[in-house]
């Protein structure tokens, strides 16, 4: 592991690593020394420099109270512009983008902070699972009887389907269903505190009430209450036990026991329509492809409440569907009753006419024998049929023209048209009359429930008006024209044949005509009577088209367990946040920790790097690894010295400052061995221990401590007195052979 060292002086750096497992140095760029000099600064960093056990000692404190003022600055020799090339240390080049090594280093450096943030985030997620309410789901199934899809109906007499499949879903979401459910289940009422739910259990409202937020306050004696808004506006005041909120539309009279002295009940009232919209939005309604099953699902935090809401919704849905069908059958029965009375009167008139004719001709000579013989002749039969058909066409045409002449802005009478035989034989006109009858029944059904402003009522009214004033009159005029043309054709044929049949008494033809009219009126009356009886039976025994197949039951478990997911999200989120925070803290950290900060950000070349040196105090040395560790250190020191010499040039004496932000970073180790390496290289070297408080080089070099640098700075001794001659190399040197130094040192 290589540690970056901050440099000071000439602008070069040496990275050192003194100890395996040592913490990174928290280094800062310190200002240069007070003395002006030309040299190279070397900064060391590490948790501590333990070279030998003899070198580890706590320095005795030194006082600086009597230190003189700083010496005058000594001008440094100018550096030569020409410098020889030196060997750079091969550190990884910064390639741009995200430096994953730096990210990993930051994560490892702040691992305890990351662990703490992750634990706190996970604990917050666990706490959130206790606060969040579970989500329950209830479901009810409604069966819809689609009779038209089963082929011919072999069951009891009943009417057809009330709605199309999609219309059943619209009916469930209609306000005629939702408003009543909202009112019964108090969905428009929202108490501020769940503890007040029992007090508000009997709360009801009138059709016209004032929504808003209210606060009921009971006085300290428990005798009177005050109803006010949250803004402080008093609405009503009364005695406990009386009705509350009558002036604002409340139907609420709680018992005395329900209101405690000093109790405050705050609640919010919404409009029924707003609460119904919220319920419609919360419902999940699905229908299968065949339209036989309607599934209603609702989710919420209170399982008992949502179960009651779904069951009430299903019951109200079935009730409204049954009422609509019953009202439709009632309207259809009333329409058929009117048509039946008209057909009955028409039959009675035909029978009276036939009876009068026979009474008038009963005393006249009878032509029954001749008529019997003529009936067997096809010529007579054809003549009579043609004449009767012409007369029927004429009567029908005249009836149509009379009805068209009498018709005003209100349109033609459907009942009057229905009894005309030609109208019954006309496919288009009879179909239009049937459609008019059906739409009139639907209109009456809707008017029982809705006002004239309801869009479906207006649409049906417009369609009925179009049929009565446009479609049916146009078809009647067309039919009258056809009858006129047919009458003319039949008249021509009758006139051609009448010359041969003038001797047949006209009363026979009249009787046949009257009999035919009676038969037609009887057939029409029979048909209407049958349909009327069927409608009455269907109305009396209305079978609902919808039934509740599966009721909602109170769920015992939530629909989904969000606790593991929430805890996992909290764990991953806090871990990611902690990692990002560690990287950001590392990015904004002003301290130097990485080689690229020196070379790229500060623009300083790194002249060398020292490998880890275990020292004699480490366990590796006891196993014989000391010699293996010494050789790389010696080689690295020689490379640093060579690079320093070539980087500085030959402008004058080379001054190297070795510093670090704290004690135990390896300054003494590096200074002693670097001085020794310079001396071995043939350079005259002076080692100055500038640590005036905790200097330890005199002990490591086994030399005297005084006189020293502080004595010289105070002016007590001359410079020559503090510079001893070259002595033996330090005991932490890489060589085991001692010889005199080519250097001096200042303690």
SEMILUM-764219 format. One record per residue: residue in one letter; x, y, z of N, C-alpha, C in turn. Coordinates in steps of 0.1 Angstrom, whole numbers, plus 5000, padded with zeros to 4 digits. Layout:
<atoms>
aXYZXYZXYZ...
</atoms>
This chain:
<atoms>
x500949885000500050005000500950125000x500650224991501450344990500650454995x501150535003500450655009501050785002x500150875000500550994994501051095004x502151165001502651255011502551395005x502151495013502151635009503551685009x503751774999505051834998505051985001x506252035004506352175008507752215004x507852324998509152374994509152394979x509952314972510152324958509052284950x508052214955506952164947507052024942x507751934950507851794947507351714959x506951594957506451514968507051384968x507151324980507651184982506551114990x506051004985505050924992505750825000x505350815013505950715022504850635028x505250505032504350415039505250345049x505050365061506050315071505550195078x504250165077503750055086502549995080x502549865080501349785075500249805084x499049835079497849845087497749985093x498650075090498550205096497450285090x496850385098495750465092496350565082x495450615073495850715064496150845071x497150915067497451045073496451145069x496051215078495151325075495951455074x496451475062497451575059496851695053x497351805056496951935051498252005045x497952095037499052175031499452285041x500552275048500952375058501752485051x501752605057502552715051504052685053x504852735044506252705045506852765058x508052725061508752775073509052925072x509252975084509453125084510753165077x511753075077512953105070512853085056x513353185048513253175034514453085029x514152985021515152895017514752835003x515652784997515452714984515652564987x514652494986514852354988513552274984x513552154988512452064985511852014998x510552014999509851965011509351825009x509451745019508951605018507951595030x506751555027505751535037505551385039x505451345051505251195053503851185060x503251065058501951045064501850905069x501250875080501050745085500450745099x500050635104499550625117500650635128x501850605124502950615133504150555127x505350595131506550545125507250465136x507150335135507750245145508950175138x510050235138511250175131511850065140x512250105152512750015161512150045175x512249955184511749975197512450085204x513750095201514550205207514150335202x513550345190513150475184511850515189x511050425195509750465200509850515215x509750635217509850685230509050825231x508450845241507750975242508751085245x508751185237509751295239509251385250x510251425257509951515269509551655263x508551715269508151845264509151945266x509252035257510252145257509452275257x509952375264509352505265509952595255x509152685250509652785240509352925245x509252935258508953075263510053165261x511253115262512453205261513053205247x512253165237512853165223512953315218x513953345211514153475206513253495194x513253615189512553645176513153565165x512353535155512953465143514053535137x515053455132516253505126515853575113x516753655109516453725096516553625085x515853645074515853555063517153555056x517653435053518853425046518553405031x519053485023518753465008519253335004x518453264997518753134991519353154977x520353064974520853074961519853044950x519953114939518953094928519252964922x518152904918518252764912518552774897x519352684893519652684879518452644871x518352704859517152674851517352534844x518552494843518752364837518752254848x517852164846517752044855517751924847x518451824852518551694845517251624847x517051534838515851444838515951354850x514751334856514751234868513651134865x513751024873512850914871511650944879x510450944873509250964879508650824885x507850844895507250724901506050684893x505850564890504750514881503450494889x502750604891501350604897500350594886x499250534889498150524879497750664874x497650684861497250814855495750824857x495350944859493850974860493250984846x492350884843491850874830490450944828x490051014838488751084837487550994841x486451044844485250964848485350934862x484650824866484550784880485750694884x486450744894487650664899487150564909x486950444905486450334914487350304925x488650314923489650294934489450394945x489150514941488950624951487650604958x486650554951485350534957485450414967x486150314963486350194972487150244984x488150324982488850374994488050455003x487150544997486250625006485250535013x484750425007483850335014484550265025x485750225023486450155033486850245045x487150375041487450475052486350505060x485150515054483950555061483050435064x483550325065482750205067481850205079x482350265090481550265102480450365101x480750475094479650575092478550505082x479050435072478050375063477250265070x477950195079477150095087476150155096x476550275102475650335111474450395104x474650455092473550515085472650405080x473250295076472450175071471550125082x472150105094471350055105470250155109x470550285109469550385112468450385102x468850375089467750365078466950245079x467550135082466850005083465850015095x466450075106465550095118464350185115x464650285107463550375103462450305094x462950215085462050135078461250035086x461849975096461149895105460049975113x460450095117459550175124458350215115x458650245102457550285093456550165091x457050045092456049935090455149925102x455549985113454649985125453550105123x453950205116453050325114452150305103x452550245092451750235080450650135082x449450165078448350085079448249975068x447849855072447849745061446649775052x446749715040445749735029445049605028x443749615030442849495029441949515017x441549395011440649394999439549305002x438349344998437049264999436449264985x435749164982435149144969433749074970x432849124962431449064961431149044947x430348934944430048904930428548904929x428048974918426648984915426348904902x425348824902424948744890423948824883x424148834870423148904861422548794851x421248794851420548694843420348744829x421148694819421048734805420148634798x418848664798417848564792417948554777x418348654770418348654755419448564750x420448534758421548454753421348304755x420148264761419948124763419048064753x418648144743417748084733416248114737x415348034732413948044736413748024751x412948114757412648114771411548014774x411847914781410947814785410447824800x410847934806410547954820409248034821x408948094833407748164835407648294827x406448344827406148464819407048584825x407848644817408648754822409048844810x409548964813409949054803411449034800x411849104789413249084785414249154794x415549154789416549214797416349364799x416749414811416549554813417549644807x418849604808420049684803420949594795x421749664787422849594781423949564791x424949474788425949434797426749554803x427149644794427949754799427049854807x425749854805424949944812424849904827x425049774829424949724843426049794852x427249804845428349874852428050014855x427450084845427050224847426050244858x425150144859424150154869424750144883x425750054884426450044897427150174901x427650244892428350374894427450494894x426150474892425250584892424950634906x424550754907424450814920423150774928x422150714920421050664927421350544935x422450474932423050364940424050414951x424950504946426050544955425550634966x424650724963424250824973423650764985x422850664983422150594994423150515002x424150454996425250385003426050485011x426350595005427150695013426350745025x425050765023424250805034424150705045x423950575041423750475051425050435059x426150445052427450405058428250525063x427650645063428250765068429650795062x429750765048430950795042431250945040x430251025042430451165041430951225054x431051145064431551195077432951145080x433751235084435151195087435551255101x435551175111435951225124437551245125x437951345132439351375133440051265141x439451215152440051115160439150985159x439850865158439050745157438250715170x438750775181438050755193436650815193x436350915184435050975184434050905175x434450785169433550715160432350665167x432450625180431350575187430350685190x430850805193429950915195429150955183x429850945171429250985158428450865151x428350755158427650635152426250665148x425550745156424150775153423950905145x424950955139424951075132424151055118x423251145115422451145103422251295098x421951305086421751445080420451445072x419851565071418751575062419151585047x418151605039418551615025419251745022x419051845030419751975028420552005041x421851985041422752015052423952095048x424652155057425752245054427052165057x427752135046429052065048430152165054x431152105059432252175065432952105076x433752165084434452115095433852175108x433452085117432752135129433452075141x433252145153433852105165432652115176x432351995182431451995193432151995206x431852095215432652115227431552105239x431852005248431051995260431652065271x430952145279431552215290431952125301x432652185310433252105321432252045330x431052095331429952035339429251925332x429351915319428751815311427251835309x426851965310425351995309425052065295x425952145290425652215278426752175267x426452205255427352175244427352295235x428352315227428552425218429052365204x428252395194428652345180429152465173x430452455168431052575161431952515150x432352605141433252565131434652575136x435652525128437052535132437552675132x436852765125437252905125436752975137x435952915146435552975158434153035157x433453015145432053065144431052975150x430353015160429452935167428152915159x427752795158426552755150425352735159x425552665170424352635178424852595192x423952615202424252585216423052525222x423252425231422152355237422552275248x421552205254421752115266422151975261x422951905269423251765266422051685266x421851605256420651515254419751565244x419851695240418951755230419551725216x418751755206419251735192420351835189x421351795182422551875179422551905164x422752035161422952075147421652085138x420552105144419252105136419252225127x419952335130419952455122420852435109x421752345110422652315098422352185091x421252125095420752005088421251875094x421551875107421951745114420751675120x420851545119419851465127420651385137x421051445148421951385157421551425171x421251315179420851335193421551235201x422851245204423551145212423051135226x423151025232422751005246423751085255x423251105267424051185277425351105280x425250975281426450895284427550905273x427150935261428050945250428951065250x428551175257429251295258429751315272x431051315273431751325286431951475289x432051515301432351655304433751695299x433751815292435051865287435451795274x434551705268434951635256434851735244x435751715234435751785222435751685210x434751695202434551615190434651695178x435651665170435851745157435651645146x434851695136434551605124434351695112x434451635100434351705088433251635080x432351725074431251675066431551715051x431351615042431451645028430051625022x429851675010428551655004428351515000x427151474999426851334994427451304981x427351404972427851374958429351364958x430051444966431551434966431951304972x431251254983431651124989431251014979x430151034971429850924961430850924950x431451034946432451034936433750964942x434050994954435250924960435050774961x433850734964433550584965433550524951x433050594941433050544927434550534922x435350624926436750624922437550504929x437150474941437850364948437350224944x436150214938435650084934436350034922x436549904922437149834911436049734906x435449774895434249694890434749624877x434449494876434849414865433649324861x433549304848432449214843433049124833x432648994834433248894824432748914810x433248844801432948864787431548834783x430948734790429548704787428548794794x429048884803428148974810427248914820x427648794826426848724836427248754850x428548794852429048814866429648944867x429249024877429849154880430549144893x431849174893432649164905432949304910x432749334922432949464929434049444939x435149524938436249514948436549644954x436849644966437149774974438349744983x439249834984440449824993440449935003x440949905015440950005026441749945038x441950035048442649995060441749925070x440449955070439549895080438749785073x439149655076438449545069436949535072x436549565084435149555087434349665080x434849775079434149895073434049865058x435049835051435049815037434149695033x434049595042433149485040431749525041x431449605051430049665052429649745040x430649825035430349915024430049835011x430849725008430649644996429349574997x428949515009427749445010426549545009x426649665015425549765013425449804998x426549814992426549854977425849744969x426149624972425549514964424049504966x423649524979422249514982421449634976x422049754976421449864970421349854955x422349794949422349764935421249674931x421049564938419949474934418649534936x418549614947417249684950416849784939x417849864934417549964924417249894911x417949784907417649714895416249654895x415849594907414449544908413449654907x413649774913412749884912412549934898x413749944891413649994877412849894868x413049764870412349664862410849664865x410549674878409149684882408449804876x409149914877408550044871408350034856x409349964849409149944835407949854832x407749754839406649664837405349734840x405349814851404149894854403749994843x404750064837404450154826403950074814x404549964811404149884800402749834802x402349794814401049744817399949854815x400349974819399350084817399150114802x400250104794400050134780399150024773x399449904777398649794771397149804776x396949844788395649864793394849964784x395450074781394850174772394550114758x395450044752395249984739394149884740x394149804751393049704752391649764753x391549864760390249934761389749984748x390650034740390350084726389949974717x390649864718390349744709389049684714x388749684726387449634731386249714726x386449844726385349934721385249914706x386349894699386249874684385449744682x385749634689385049514687383649524691x383349594701381949614705381149694694x381749794688381149864677380949774665x381849684662381649594650380549494653x380549444665379449354668378049424668x377949544673376749614672376249644658x377249674649376849704635376349574629x376949464631376549334625375149304631x375049324644373749284650372649374644x372849504642371849594637371449564623x372449524615372249484601371349364600x371649264608370849144608369449164613x369349254623367949284628367149344617x367749434609367049514599366649424587x367449314584367149234573366549094577x366149084589365648954593364248924587x363449034584362149014578362149004563x363349044556363449044542363648904537x363348884524363548754518365048714519x365248584522366548534524367148484511x368448504509369148454498370148354502x369948284512370948194517371148074508x370148024501370247914492371147954480x370748064474371448114463372948144467x372948204478374348234483375148104485x374548004490375247884492375747824479x374847834468375247774455376347864449x376247994451377248084446378548074453x378548034465379748024472380647914467x380047814460380847714455381447744441x381047864435381547904422382747994425x383947964418385148054421384948194416x384048224406383848354401383148444412x382148384418381448454429382448484441x383148374444384048384455385148494453x385648504441386648604437385948744437x384748754432384148884432383848934446x383348844454383048894468384348934475x385348854473386648884480387249014475x387149034462387649164457386849284462x385549264462384749374466384949404481x385049304489385349324503386649384506x387649344498388949394499389049544496x388249584485388149724481387549804492x386449754497385749824508386649844520x387349734523388249744534389349844532x389849844520390949944516390350084517x389150104512388550234513388350284527x387850194535387650234549388950264556x389950174553391250204560391850334555x391650354542392150484536391450604542x390150594543389350704549389750724563x389950614570390350624584391650694586x392650654577393950714577393850854574x393150894563393051034559392351114570x391351054577390651124588391651154599x392351044602393351064613394451164610x394851154597395851254593395351394593x394051414589393451544590393251594604x392951504613392751544627394051564634x395151504629396351514637396951664637x397251704648397851844649399351834653x399751924661401151924665401451804674x400451754681400751634690400951504682x400751504669400951384661399751294661x399951174654398851074653398650994665x397450944667397150864679397650724675x398550664683398950534680397950434683x397050454693395950354695394950354684x394650474678393750474667394250404655x395550414652396250354641396350204643x396450164656396750014658395549934655x394349984655393049904652392749904637x393449974629393249964614393849844609x393149764601393649644596394849664587x394749754578395849784568397149824576x396949894586398049934594398749804600x397949714605398449594610399249504600x398749514588399349434577400649514571x400749634574401949714569403049684579x404149624574405249594582405949714588x406149814580406949934585406050014595x404850034592403950114601403750034614x403449904613403249834626404549824634x405649814628406949814635407149954642x406850064635406950194640406050214652x404850154652403950164663404450084675x404949964672405549884683406749964690x407550024681408750104687408250214695x407150284690406550394698406050344711x405350234711404850184724405950144734x407050084729408150054737408850174743x409050274735409650394740408850474749x407550474747406650534757406650464771x406850334770406950254783408250294790x409350304782410650334788410650474793x409950574787409850704791409050714805x408050644806407250644818408150584830x408850484827409750424837410750524842x411450594832412450694836411850814844x410550844840409950964847409650934861x409450804865409250774879410450804887x411650794881412850814889413550944887x413450994874414151114871413251224866x413851344866413051464861413151474846x412451574841412351594826413751644821x414551694830415851744826416951634824x416651514828417551404827417851374813x419051364808419351344794418651224788x418651104794417850994787416351034786x415751104795414351144794414151234782x415051334781414951424770415151354756x416151254756416351184744415151104740x414551024750413350944746412151034742x412051154749410951244745411151294731x412351324727412551364713412351254703x412751134707412551014698411050994696x410250994707408850974706408151084698x408551214700408051314692408351304677x409551254674409851224660408951124654x408751014662407950904657406450954655x405951024665404551064664404251174653x405251264651404951384643405651364629x406551274627407251264614407151124608x407751034616407850894610406550834608x405650824618404350754616403450834607x403350964607402551034597403051004583x404351004581404850984568404450844563x404650744572404250604568402750594566x401950664574400550664572400150724559x400750834555400450894542400850794530x401950734532402350644521401450524521x400950474532400050364532398650404526x398250534529396950584524397050594508x398250634503398450634489398350494483x399050404490398950264485397550214485x396850244496395450194497394550264486x394850384483394050454472394250394459x395550364456395850294443395250154443x395350084454394749954454393249964453x392650054459391150074458390750104444x391550184437391150214423391250084415x392350004417392449884410391349784413x391049774426389949684429388549734424x388349864424387149914419386949884404x388049894397388049854382387649714381x388249624389387849484388386449454392x385949524403384649504407383549554397x383849664391382949714381382849624369x384049564366384049474354383249344357x383249304370382549174374381149204379x380849334382379549354388378349344378x378649364366377649344356377049204356x377949114359377448974360376848934373x377049014383376648974397375649074403x374949154395374049254400372849194407x372549074404371349014410371648964424x372848964429373148914442372749034452x372049004462371549104471372749174478x372749304479373949374485373949344500x372849304506372849274520373749164524x373949064514374848954517376349004518x376649094509377949154510378249234522x377149314526377349394538377449304550x376649194550376849104562378249044562x378749004551380048944551381149044555x380849174550381849274555381749294570x380549304575380449324589381049204597x380849084592381348974599382948974598x383449014587384849024586385449124596x384749244597385149344606385149294621x384149214624384049154637385249064640x385548984630386648884631387948964634x388249064626389449144627389549204641x388449274645388449334658388649234669x388049114667388149014678389648964678x390248944667391648904667392549004674x392349134670393149234677392949244692x391749234696391449234710392049114717x391949004711392548884717394048894719x394748954709396148964710396549064721x395849184721396149274732395749224746x394749144746394349094759395448994764x395948914755397048824759398248894764x398648994757399849074761399649144774x398449194776398149264788398149174800x397649054798397648964810399148914813x399948894802401348864805402048974812x401749094808402449214815401949214830x400749194832400249194846400849084854x400948964849401548854856403048884859x403748934848405148974850405349084861x404449174861404549284871404249224885x403249144886402949084899404048994905x404748924896405848844901407148884894x407649004897408849054891410048974896x410748914886411948844889413148934886x413948964896415049064894416048994884x416649084876417749044867419049024874x419249074886420549064893420249004907x421248934911421248874925422648874930x422748874943424048864950424448724950x425548694943426048554943426948524955x427948614957428948604967428948734975x428648724988428748844996430248865001x430548985004431849015009432048965024x433148915027433448865041434648945046x434748965059435749035065437148965063x438049025057439348965055440148965068x440948855069441748845081443248875079x443648885066445048915063445049025052x446049115053446149215042446349155029x445949235019446049185005447549165001x448349245007449849235004450549285016x451649215019452549245030453649345026x453549465029454449565025455649585034x455649515046456749525055458049485050x458249365044459549325039460049415028x459049455019459449545008459949675014x459249735023459649855029460949855036x461149745044462449725051463549715041x463349635030464349615020464649755013x463649825010463849965004464650055014x464250045026464950125036466450085037x466649955037468049905038468849955026x468349925014469049965002469250115000x468150185004468150325002469150395012x469150345025470150405034471550365031x471750235026473050195021473550285010x472650305000473050384989473350524993x472450585002472650715006473950735014x474350625022475550635030476750625021x476650545010477850535001477950664994x476850714989476950844982477450954991x477050955004477551055013478951035016x479450915017480850895019481750945007x481250914995481950964983481951114983x480751174986480751324986481651384997x481651325009482551375019483951365015x484251245008485651235003486051334993x485051374984485251464974485551604979x484751644989484951774995485951785006x486651675009487651675020488851755015x489251855022490451935017491751865020x491751755027493051685030493451605018x494751585017495451515006495451365010x494851285001494851135004495251054992x495251104980495451024968496551084960x497251004952498351054944497851154933x496651134928496251224917495951364922x495651374936495451504941496651584941x497851524942499151594942499551624927x499451524919499851534905498951604896x497551584898496551644889496051774895x495651774907494951894913496052004917x497151964923498152054927499152084916x499251994906500252014896501651984900x501851904910503251874915503651734911x504851714906505251584903505751504916x505451374916505851294927507251234924x508251264932509551214929509851074934x509051024943509450894948508350844958x508450714961507450654970508250554978x508050554991508750455000507750335003x508250215001507350105005507250085020x506349995023506149965038507449895043x507749945056508949885063508449835076x508549705078507949645090508749685103x510049695102510849735114511049615123x511949635132512349525141511249495151x510349585153509349565163508149485158x508049455145506949385140507149235140x506049165139506149015139506848965127x506749035116507348985104508848975105x509449065113510849065115511348945122x510548895132510848785140510848655131x510048655120510048545112511048545101x511948645102513048655092512648735080x511548815081511148895069511749035070x512649075080513149205080514049235069x514949145065515849165054515149185041x514049115040513249125027512549265027x512249325038511649455038512649565037x513949545041514949645041515349685027x515549585019516149605005515249704997x513949684997513049774989513149914995x513249935008513350065014514650135010x515750055010517050115007517050164992x516450074984516450114969515550234967x514450234974513450354973514150484978x514850474989515550594994516650644984x517350554978518350594968517650654956x516550604952515850664941515350804944x514850824956514350954961515451054961x516651014966517751104967518251134953x518251044944518651074930517751164923x516451144925515451234919515451374925x515751384938515851514945517051594939x518151524937519351584932519151634918x518551544910518351584896517251684894x516251684903515151784902515651914906x516551924916516952054921518052114912x518952034907519952084899521252114907x522052194901523352234907523452374910x522352444914522352584917522952614930x523052524939523652554952523252444962x523452464975523152354985521652324984x521352194985519952144985519452144999x518352205001517652215014516352135013x516152035020514951945020514251955034x513051995033512252005046511251885046x511351815057510451695059509451725070x508151715067507151755077505951665075x505051675085503751595084502851665094x501551645092500551715101500551665115x501051555119500951505132502151425136x502251385149503351305154503151165150x504351085149504250945146504050915132x504251015123504050985109505250935101x506450935108507650885101508550985097x508451105103509451215099510851175103x510951135115512351105120512950985112x512150885109512650775101513150825088x512250895081512650935068513851035068x513851125077514951225078516251155080x516351065090517550995093518050915082x517150835076517650745065517850825052x517150925050517351005038518751075039x519051135051520351195053521451085051x521250975057522250865056522450825041x521350825033521450785019522250895012x521951015015522651125008524151115011x524451085024525851075028526550955021x525850845020526450735013526650764999x525850854993526050884979527150984977x527851024987528951114986528651264988x527451294993527051424995527251465009x527751585011527951635025526551675030x526151615041524751625045524651675060x523751775062523551825075522051795079x521851715089520551675094520151765106x519051845104518651935114517251885120x517251865133516051815139515251945144x514351985136513652115139512452095148x512251975153511151945162511551985176x511352115180511852165192511052115204x509952045202509151995213509351845216x509351765205509451625207510551565198x511651625197512751575189513251445195x513451345186513951215190515151175183x515651255173516851205165518051195174x518251275184519451255192519551125199x518351075203518350935209518550825199x517950845187518150745177519550735171x520250855172521650855167522650845178x522150825191522950815203523950925204x523451045203524251165204523751255215x524451365218524151455228522951545223x522151595233521051675229521351825230x522251865238522552005240524152015239x524552135233523652245227523052205214x521952265211521152225199520652355192x519552325184519052425175518452545184x517752515194517052625202518152705209x519252645213520352725219520852825209x521052775197521552865186520652975183x519352935182518353035179518253145190x518453105202518453205213519753285214x520753245206522053315206522953285217x522753165223523553125234524853055230x524852995218526052925213526252955199x527452945194527752975179527252855171x527252875158526752775149527652655149x528952675150529952555150529752465162x529252525173529052445185527952345184x526952375176525852285175525952185164x527052195156527152105145528252005148x527951885152529051785155529651735142x530751675143531351605131530551485127x530851435115530151315111530351205120x529351125123529451015132528950885125x528550795133528150665128526650675123x526350585114525050595108524050555119x522750585117521750555126521450405127x520950365138520750225140519550175131x518750265125517650215117518050205103x519350225100519850215086519650075081x519650075068519449945061520749855062x521849915064523149835065523449805079x524049685081524449645094525849675097x526649735087528049775090528049925093x528749955104528850095108530150155103x530050275098531150355094530850505096x531750585097531550725099530650785088x529750885093528950955083529751065076x529351095064529951205058528951325060x528451345072527451445075527551475089x526851595093526651635106525151645109x524851685121523451695124523351795136x522151855136521851955147520651905155x520851875168519751825176518751925179
</atoms>
